[in-house]
Amino acid sequence: MKNVIVIGGGAAGMMAALAAAKNGHQVTLVEKNEKLGKKIYITGKGRCNVTNDCDTEDFFKQVLRNPKFLYSAVYTYDTYRVQQFFEEHGCPLKVERGGRVFPVSDHSSDIIRTLEKELRNTGVKISLFTKVTEILTQDNRISSVKVIKDRREDLLPADAVVLCTGGCSYPSTGSTGDGYKFAEAFGHEIKTPTPSLVPFITKESFVKDLMGLSLKNVEATICDSKGKKLYSDFGEMLFTHFGVSGPLMLSASAKVNDQIGKENLYLTIDLKPALSKEQLDKRILRDFEENPNRQFKNAVTGLFPGKLTPVMIALSGIDPERKVNEITRAMREEFCNLIKAMPLTLTGVRGFEEAIVTRGGISVKQINPSTMESKLISGLYFAGEVLDLDAYTGGYNLQIAWSTGYLAGSSIE
């Protein structure tokens, strides 16, 4: 039996603590917050997108950084085992569009409650309001962990430490990059952390007029300044007072993360992806012919949601008072082009406060993928978002946390 200290009570930390305890070790889970799973509470808009019910092979296609590193972790503890764990411990799940898995109750608190109950059942000691200040080693092996609780400093003996401190996203939940400092002190390389799965900032000010407008079933395409296509997909998006957000845009941010800081990128939105330009033109022409004396501003209201209509009219350059029988074919074609490719300029992304995950972190090159143990320090393990691993939205990032946490905890011998 070993003394195992798990630092960080998030998804990866709780799973690592459970796995180590079930492996027969004496486990202490140290969390600086007042409760466990603080970030889990807000995931999936408070519903908690636990995992994704996809085939394991398909899972790796959703991982943006270092998918091969995850082979051992994910095959050891895949989505089916995650779902089985929660179902067997009294938290029924359901699968929604895109394979997203949620608790039937739609309450993330049920996921945390299930984990907490099992932690207590397996004898894990939970130490809240406890801040780790230093991880100590002797002869290149983990020896103890220095903590502060109730303003008192204490030294916890440790044969193994699992570092699950998260990244930098949502710092209000306690993810403030502490783990990077600990890892760096032992010689681990840190890939620069940047916000990922995060809303875009746009150059155009008209987005303020569209704030709160959600568009479903649109196609978004992002190109660089040379016209090279960087991203294209269908889905749902949302206009904000500063730019664009929603599932489609968050996934796009993960894909173009490296480019967005270096240059402006160009987003076009196909508002009518189900129609070709020819079909769209025929529909508009039909509307015009039915009411040839109507003003342009009144003839196109059926094409868009209310908030979007005045913006599209302004972007078209057509006089809103102009009668539709005075609109030329060339003007109509330009309007069709606008609907099929509404333009926006992406100038940057929002900060860590709004990022779902962190891109970057502890380099996986110095970690054994079969155990999650450091190649530099014996007895030091890593799991979760603190690592240089990130994926698209849809439950994939939490699956990374469950898988790496389980493998780290169960690898301690």
DAFENRA-V576608 format. One record per residue. RES is the residue in three letters. SS is DSSP state (@ for helix, = for strand, . for the rest). PHI is phi in degrees with one decimal (NA if undefined). PSI is psi in radians with two decimals (999 if undefined). Layout:
((RES | SS | PHI | PSI) (RES | SS | PHI | PSI))
This chain:
((MET | . | NA | 2.31) (LYS | . | -113.7 | 2.71) (ASN | = | -85.4 | 2.01) (VAL | = | -113.2 | 2.22) (ILE | = | -108.9 | 2.11) (VAL | = | -103.4 | 2.13) (ILE | = | -101.4 | 1.96) (GLY | . | 110.8 | 2.04) (GLY | . | -100.4 | 0.72) (GLY | . | -91.9 | -2.78) (ALA | @ | -59.8 | -0.89) (ALA | @ | -64.9 | -0.73) (GLY | @ | -64.7 | -0.79) (MET | @ | -64.2 | -0.70) (MET | @ | -69.1 | -0.66) (ALA | @ | -64.5 | -0.73) (ALA | @ | -63.1 | -0.76) (LEU | @ | -61.4 | -0.81) (ALA | @ | -64.6 | -0.71) (ALA | @ | -67.3 | -0.70) (ALA | @ | -65.5 | -0.71) (LYS | @ | -69.0 | -0.31) (ASN | . | -87.3 | 0.09) (GLY | . | 94.3 | 0.19) (HIS | . | -95.3 | 2.79) (GLN | = | -86.9 | 1.97) (VAL | = | -116.6 | 2.33) (THR | = | -118.2 | 2.19) (LEU | = | -101.5 | 2.00) (VAL | = | -102.4 | 2.20) (GLU | . | -135.5 | 2.26) (LYS | . | -78.8 | -0.35) (ASN | . | -78.5 | 3.09) (GLU | . | -82.6 | -0.16) (LYS | . | -153.5 | 2.86) (LEU | . | -83.2 | 2.74) (GLY | . | 63.2 | 0.61) (LYS | @ | -61.5 | -0.64) (LYS | @ | -76.0 | -0.55) (ILE | @ | -60.7 | -0.59) (TYR | @ | -56.2 | -0.59) (ILE | @ | -101.1 | -0.08) (THR | @ | -69.0 | 2.60) (GLY | @ | 58.9 | 0.62) (LYS | @ | 56.4 | 0.68) (GLY | @ | 87.5 | 0.02) (ARG | . | -99.0 | -0.39) (CYS | . | 68.2 | 1.71) (ASN | = | -80.7 | 1.54) (VAL | = | -57.6 | -0.80) (THR | = | -163.8 | -2.96) (ASN | = | -126.7 | 2.31) (ASP | . | -83.1 | 0.95) (CYS | . | -106.6 | 2.88) (ASP | . | -64.3 | 2.57) (THR | @ | -58.7 | -0.69) (GLU | @ | -61.9 | -0.68) (ASP | @ | -70.0 | -0.49) (PHE | @ | -58.1 | -0.78) (PHE | @ | -64.1 | -0.43) (LYS | @ | -69.7 | -0.33) (GLN | . | -92.7 | -0.10) (VAL | = | -91.6 | 2.19) (LEU | . | -87.2 | -0.59) (ARG | . | -122.2 | 2.24) (ASN | . | 55.8 | 0.85) (PRO | @ | -61.6 | -0.61) (LYS | @ | -65.4 | -0.53) (PHE | @ | -60.1 | -0.48) (LEU | @ | -87.0 | -0.06) (TYR | @ | -51.8 | -0.94) (SER | @ | -61.0 | -0.80) (ALA | @ | -62.8 | -0.83) (VAL | @ | -73.5 | -0.68) (TYR | @ | -69.8 | -0.47) (THR | @ | -73.1 | -0.72) (TYR | . | -139.2 | 1.47) (ASP | . | -89.9 | -3.08) (THR | @ | -59.3 | -0.59) (TYR | @ | -68.2 | -0.65) (ARG | @ | -71.5 | -0.61) (VAL | @ | -63.2 | -0.84) (GLN | @ | -63.4 | -0.69) (GLN | @ | -62.2 | -0.72) (PHE | @ | -57.9 | -0.89) (PHE | @ | -69.0 | -0.70) (GLU | @ | -61.7 | -0.79) (GLU | @ | -70.0 | -0.38) (HIS | . | -105.3 | 0.45) (GLY | . | 88.4 | 0.34) (CYS | . | -125.0 | 1.56) (PRO | . | -64.0 | 2.52) (LEU | = | -118.3 | 2.88) (LYS | = | -140.2 | 2.67) (VAL | = | -108.4 | 2.24) (GLU | . | -112.8 | -3.03) (ARG | @ | -49.2 | 2.40) (GLY | @ | 75.4 | 0.26) (GLY | @ | 77.1 | 0.15) (ARG | = | -68.5 | 2.31) (VAL | = | -107.5 | 2.26) (PHE | = | -131.3 | 2.76) (PRO | = | -66.1 | 2.51) (VAL | . | -56.1 | -0.58) (SER | . | -72.0 | -0.29) (ASP | . | 64.9 | 0.40) (HIS | . | -119.0 | 2.05) (SER | @ | -63.4 | -0.44) (SER | @ | -60.6 | -0.49) (ASP | @ | -68.8 | -0.57) (ILE | @ | -66.3 | -0.80) (ILE | @ | -66.4 | -0.73) (ARG | @ | -60.7 | -0.69) (THR | @ | -63.5 | -0.78) (LEU | @ | -65.8 | -0.76) (GLU | @ | -61.4 | -0.74) (LYS | @ | -61.6 | -0.76) (GLU | @ | -70.9 | -0.59) (LEU | @ | -60.1 | -0.78) (ARG | @ | -67.5 | -0.68) (ASN | @ | -63.4 | -0.51) (THR | . | -94.8 | 0.07) (GLY | . | 82.7 | 0.31) (VAL | . | -72.1 | 2.28) (LYS | = | -84.8 | 2.19) (ILE | = | -105.3 | 2.12) (SER | = | -116.8 | 1.76) (LEU | . | -87.6 | 2.96) (PHE | . | 52.6 | 0.57) (THR | = | -119.8 | 2.06) (LYS | = | -104.5 | 2.23) (VAL | = | -82.8 | 2.24) (THR | = | -106.0 | -0.42) (GLU | = | -161.3 | 2.51) (ILE | = | -109.1 | 2.14) (LEU | = | -103.0 | 2.59) (THR | = | -130.1 | 2.80) (GLN | = | -141.5 | 2.19) (ASP | . | 54.3 | 0.74) (ASN | . | 65.1 | 0.38) (ARG | = | -124.4 | 2.62) (ILE | = | -61.8 | 2.35) (SER | = | -124.9 | -0.64) (SER | = | -166.2 | 2.95) (VAL | = | -130.1 | 2.24) (LYS | = | -92.6 | 2.24) (VAL | = | -131.9 | 2.81) (ILE | = | -123.5 | 2.21) (LYS | = | -141.1 | 2.32) (ASP | . | 52.7 | 0.71) (ARG | . | 65.0 | 0.18) (ARG | = | -110.3 | 2.36) (GLU | = | -88.7 | 2.48) (ASP | = | -142.1 | 2.72) (LEU | = | -118.2 | 2.02) (LEU | = | -99.0 | 2.09) (PRO | = | -63.8 | 2.46) (ALA | . | -147.6 | 2.31) (ASP | . | -92.9 | -0.41) (ALA | = | -150.2 | 2.57) (VAL | = | -128.9 | 2.32) (VAL | = | -110.7 | 2.02) (LEU | = | -91.3 | 1.94) (CYS | . | -131.8 | 0.90) (THR | . | -87.2 | 0.02) (GLY | . | 77.2 | -3.03) (GLY | . | -100.2 | -2.31) (CYS | . | -116.9 | -0.07) (SER | . | -74.8 | 2.52) (TYR | . | 50.3 | 1.09) (PRO | @ | -58.0 | -0.37) (SER | @ | -64.2 | -0.31) (THR | @ | -91.6 | 0.01) (GLY | . | 105.9 | -0.05) (SER | . | -82.5 | 1.58) (THR | . | -120.5 | 0.33) (GLY | . | 79.1 | 0.28) (ASP | @ | -56.5 | -0.72) (GLY | @ | -61.8 | -0.55) (TYR | @ | -62.1 | -0.70) (LYS | @ | -65.0 | -0.76) (PHE | @ | -61.7 | -0.81) (ALA | @ | -65.4 | -0.73) (GLU | @ | -63.3 | -0.61) (ALA | @ | -62.4 | -0.43) (PHE | . | -97.7 | 0.16) (GLY | . | 93.8 | 0.13) (HIS | . | -76.9 | 2.41) (GLU | . | -78.4 | 2.42) (ILE | = | -112.3 | 2.07) (LYS | = | -76.1 | 2.27) (THR | = | -49.6 | 2.09) (PRO | = | -71.4 | 2.34) (THR | = | -136.3 | 2.70) (PRO | = | -67.9 | 2.42) (SER | = | -136.8 | 2.79) (LEU | . | 52.4 | 1.08) (VAL | . | -138.0 | 2.58) (PRO | . | -64.5 | 2.69) (PHE | = | -92.7 | 2.65) (ILE | = | -101.4 | 2.37) (THR | = | -113.5 | 2.72) (LYS | . | -72.7 | -0.63) (GLU | . | -71.8 | 2.30) (SER | @ | -82.5 | -0.26) (PHE | @ | -66.5 | -0.22) (VAL | @ | -60.5 | -0.48) (LYS | @ | -61.7 | -0.60) (ASP | @ | -71.4 | -0.34) (LEU | @ | -102.2 | 0.04) (MET | . | -49.4 | 2.25) (GLY | . | 91.4 | -0.16) (LEU | . | -78.8 | 2.19) (SER | = | -106.2 | 2.31) (LEU | = | -113.8 | 2.22) (LYS | = | -105.7 | 2.66) (ASN | = | 54.5 | 0.82) (VAL | = | -109.9 | 2.83) (GLU | = | -110.7 | 2.23) (ALA | = | -111.7 | 2.38) (THR | = | -130.8 | 2.32) (ILE | = | -119.4 | 2.28) (CYS | = | -125.3 | 2.75) (ASP | . | -86.4 | -3.06) (SER | . | -65.8 | -0.33) (LYS | . | -94.5 | 0.02) (GLY | . | 89.4 | 0.08) (LYS | . | -72.9 | 2.27) (LYS | = | -74.7 | 2.18) (LEU | = | -104.8 | -0.46) (TYR | = | -162.1 | 2.49) (SER | = | -157.0 | 2.28) (ASP | = | -165.6 | 2.90) (PHE | = | -102.2 | 2.71) (GLY | = | 158.0 | -2.67) (GLU | = | -114.5 | 2.43) (MET | = | -136.5 | 2.92) (LEU | = | -139.1 | 2.37) (PHE | = | -88.2 | 2.47) (THR | . | -124.7 | 3.12) (HIS | . | -71.9 | -0.24) (PHE | . | -115.9 | -0.24) (GLY | = | 169.9 | -2.23) (VAL | = | -133.3 | 2.56) (SER | = | -144.6 | -2.73) (GLY | . | 92.0 | 2.86) (PRO | @ | -51.0 | -0.77) (LEU | @ | -62.3 | -0.75) (MET | @ | -74.8 | -0.62) (LEU | @ | -63.7 | -0.76) (SER | @ | -63.4 | -0.68) (ALA | @ | -61.9 | -0.68) (SER | @ | -62.1 | -0.62) (ALA | @ | -67.2 | -0.56) (LYS | @ | -77.6 | -0.64) (VAL | . | -107.0 | 0.30) (ASN | @ | -51.7 | -0.75) (ASP | @ | -70.3 | -0.55) (GLN | @ | -85.6 | -0.54) (ILE | @ | -61.8 | -0.51) (GLY | . | -81.5 | -0.25) (LYS | . | -95.6 | -0.51) (GLU | . | -156.8 | 2.83) (ASN | . | -68.5 | 2.47) (LEU | = | -113.0 | 2.81) (TYR | = | -120.6 | 2.06) (LEU | = | -101.8 | 2.31) (THR | = | -121.3 | 2.44) (ILE | = | -114.9 | 2.10) (ASP | = | -86.5 | 1.86) (LEU | . | -76.4 | -0.32) (LYS | . | -132.3 | 1.13) (PRO | . | -65.9 | -0.34) (ALA | . | -77.4 | -0.24) (LEU | . | -111.6 | 2.41) (SER | . | -75.2 | 2.93) (LYS | @ | -59.5 | -0.68) (GLU | @ | -65.0 | -0.77) (GLN | @ | -65.4 | -0.69) (LEU | @ | -65.6 | -0.74) (ASP | @ | -62.6 | -0.71) (LYS | @ | -63.7 | -0.69) (ARG | @ | -65.9 | -0.78) (ILE | @ | -63.9 | -0.76) (LEU | @ | -61.7 | -0.69) (ARG | @ | -62.5 | -0.77) (ASP | @ | -62.1 | -0.73) (PHE | @ | -65.2 | -0.74) (GLU | @ | -69.1 | -0.49) (GLU | @ | -70.2 | -0.54) (ASN | . | -136.2 | 1.24) (PRO | . | -62.5 | -0.37) (ASN | . | -97.9 | 0.05) (ARG | . | -73.4 | 2.64) (GLN | = | -76.4 | 2.61) (PHE | @ | -53.5 | -0.74) (LYS | @ | -62.8 | -0.43) (ASN | @ | -96.0 | -0.27) (ALA | @ | -87.3 | -0.24) (VAL | . | -112.4 | 0.15) (THR | @ | -63.4 | -0.47) (GLY | @ | -77.0 | -0.14) (LEU | @ | -85.3 | -0.44) (PHE | . | -136.1 | 2.82) (PRO | . | -62.0 | 2.69) (GLY | @ | -49.5 | -0.82) (LYS | @ | -64.3 | -0.55) (LEU | @ | -80.0 | -0.47) (THR | @ | -55.8 | -0.93) (PRO | @ | -62.6 | -0.57) (VAL | @ | -66.7 | -0.79) (MET | @ | -65.7 | -0.64) (ILE | @ | -63.6 | -0.76) (ALA | @ | -64.9 | -0.73) (LEU | @ | -67.4 | -0.48) (SER | @ | -69.0 | -0.46) (GLY | . | 77.9 | 0.03) (ILE | . | -86.3 | 2.35) (ASP | . | -58.0 | 2.08) (PRO | . | -60.0 | -0.42) (GLU | . | -84.9 | -0.20) (ARG | . | -64.3 | 2.40) (LYS | = | -75.1 | 2.50) (VAL | @ | -65.6 | -0.42) (ASN | @ | -74.5 | -0.09) (GLU | @ | -102.0 | -0.04) (ILE | . | -83.5 | 2.18) (THR | . | -78.1 | 2.88) (ARG | @ | -61.5 | -0.72) (ALA | @ | -62.0 | -0.71) (MET | @ | -65.5 | -0.70) (ARG | @ | -65.9 | -0.72) (GLU | @ | -63.9 | -0.69) (GLU | @ | -63.8 | -0.64) (PHE | @ | -66.3 | -0.70) (CYS | @ | -61.9 | -0.75) (ASN | @ | -60.3 | -0.68) (LEU | @ | -63.9 | -0.75) (ILE | @ | -66.0 | -0.61) (LYS | @ | -82.6 | -0.22) (ALA | . | -154.2 | 1.17) (MET | = | -65.0 | 2.13) (PRO | = | -92.8 | 2.46) (LEU | = | -141.8 | 2.56) (THR | = | -105.9 | 2.13) (LEU | = | -93.8 | 2.05) (THR | = | -102.1 | -0.24) (GLY | = | 173.9 | -3.01) (VAL | = | -124.9 | 2.84) (ARG | . | -72.1 | 3.06) (GLY | . | -87.9 | -3.03) (PHE | @ | -60.0 | -0.45) (GLU | @ | -60.3 | -0.46) (GLU | @ | -114.9 | 0.03) (ALA | . | -82.0 | 2.33) (ILE | . | -70.8 | -0.69) (VAL | = | -136.7 | 2.96) (THR | = | -104.6 | 2.31) (ARG | = | -95.4 | 2.43) (GLY | = | 97.9 | -2.98) (GLY | = | 124.1 | -2.74) (ILE | = | -67.0 | 2.21) (SER | . | -61.2 | 2.33) (VAL | @ | -78.9 | -0.17) (LYS | @ | -65.4 | -0.44) (GLN | @ | -101.8 | 0.36) (ILE | = | -128.5 | 2.40) (ASN | . | -75.7 | 2.01) (PRO | . | -68.2 | -0.29) (SER | . | -84.3 | -0.27) (THR | . | -135.1 | -0.31) (MET | . | 71.0 | 0.28) (GLU | = | -88.6 | 2.54) (SER | = | -61.8 | 2.47) (LYS | . | -83.7 | -0.13) (LEU | . | -103.2 | -0.62) (ILE | . | -127.1 | 2.13) (SER | = | -70.2 | 2.31) (GLY | . | 89.5 | 0.03) (LEU | = | -104.9 | 2.11) (TYR | = | -119.9 | 2.76) (PHE | = | -131.8 | 2.62) (ALA | . | -158.0 | 2.62) (GLY | @ | 86.0 | -2.69) (GLU | @ | -70.7 | -0.22) (VAL | @ | -65.2 | -0.36) (LEU | = | -85.3 | 2.81) (ASP | . | -79.5 | 1.21) (LEU | . | -139.3 | 2.32) (ASP | . | -156.1 | 2.74) (ALA | = | -142.1 | 3.08) (TYR | . | -69.6 | 3.00) (THR | . | -71.7 | 2.79) (GLY | . | 124.9 | 0.24) (GLY | . | 98.4 | -0.06) (TYR | @ | -71.0 | -0.66) (ASN | @ | -69.8 | -0.64) (LEU | @ | -67.7 | -0.62) (GLN | @ | -61.6 | -0.67) (ILE | @ | -59.7 | -0.73) (ALA | @ | -64.2 | -0.84) (TRP | @ | -61.0 | -0.81) (SER | @ | -66.3 | -0.85) (THR | @ | -69.6 | -0.63) (GLY | @ | -63.6 | -0.79) (TYR | @ | -63.1 | -0.79) (LEU | @ | -65.3 | -0.74) (ALA | @ | -61.0 | -0.87) (GLY | @ | -65.2 | -0.69) (SER | @ | -80.3 | -0.22) (SER | @ | -85.0 | -0.20) (ILE | . | -74.5 | 2.07) (GLU | . | -105.4 | 999))
